[in-house]
Amino acid sequence: MLARSPQPIAYQLELTNHCPYTCQGCPRTHHMHRPLGMMSPETFRAVVDAVAPYQRNFWPMALHHMGEALLHAEIAEHVAYACSRGVPTSLACRPNHLTPERGEALLRAGLCMIVITVDALDTPTMRAITGKVANFEKAEENVRAFLDVRRKLDSPTKVMIQMIAYADNQHQWKAFEERFACSDPGVVVAVKRFSAWTVPELAQFGAASEKFLGGSCRRPFNSFVVLWDGRVVPCCRDHDGAVVLGNIHDGLDNVWNGPAYEAFREGFDDDALPKDHMCRGCSLYPWSPAAEKKSIATNAWIENEDPVAAYTPDWWMKSFGHRVVR
């Protein structure tokens, strides 16, 4: 069996699984059935305090999972607390809820990196992909306002503006790159390959030639995800809490080194998981015919005294270039 890391990192914290969008390609839309909620300050701090000694040396802690994290009223306060403990944070969002006030609060709090997804260049196409609450004009206005505030504050926060490669927006890829082109070295603009998560039927929504196959997953051995209620699951693709391995309030060491996690790792490494197990529907599962026989973490792990300075466009392309279409 692969050796587990003695110091796992928090790959994602789900501040909330509330979301106003009904995205075509998101498993939350039709395949998430667990209760909705908001992460409490106690749960957030329990995770940050557990990983503070070593998270900063490897990866920013993502403050999203199956919801729109910008809906969490205390998101800026949470970013500030993590920053005070030396834990870098990142966030993926859609820009309709990235108001200028909220964006400035996040920048001032010390957010390390933000990924902003613009799904289309017009409202009808955007609504076809993400649902009736989407509005392109408001989305673009908020993106540009965020970049303006970032510039005025001289913020080190790195920005990724992406369009996911849906079948419905492929006629807009080139125009998207041109419209949001930016000379700022701290801003990356790209079209990202579509992923069907662990739900194969979602593949129908991706552009036919631009679907993400991925590498060979090693997340059971080096990282974890915490749902809004404190439950620990093994990775970012467990949208419905199918593989719960403990609760962060039981102590990270107890969960990470506990019998449930150990049994899961053994089954994962030996291809002995049940036939209906979540991992078997994932293209990153090492035993899947679609998986590439290499680690997805080959170029994704870094060590730097100043992690904010490390998240440059070069870092992004080395870490995620295999998912970038253009």
TAURVEN-V121104 format. One record per helix or strand. SS is the DSSP state (@ for helix, = for strand). FROM is the first residue (numbers start at 0). TO is the last residue. Records with the same first field share a line. If there is no record, write none. Layout:
# TAURVEN-V121104
SS = FROM-TO + FROM-TO
This chain:
# TAURVEN-V121104
= = 8-12 + 15-15 + 37-37 + 60-61 + 88-93 + 112-116 + 157-163 + 165-165 + 186-191 + 193-193 + 205-205 + 210-210 + 215-215 + 222-225 + 230-232 + 243-246 + 294-294 + 323-323
@ = 26-30 + 40-50 + 54-56 + 68-70 + 74-83 + 94-96 + 99-108 + 122-129 + 135-152 + 166-178 + 199-204 + 218-220 + 247-249 + 251-255 + 258-268 + 277-280 + 306-309 + 312-322
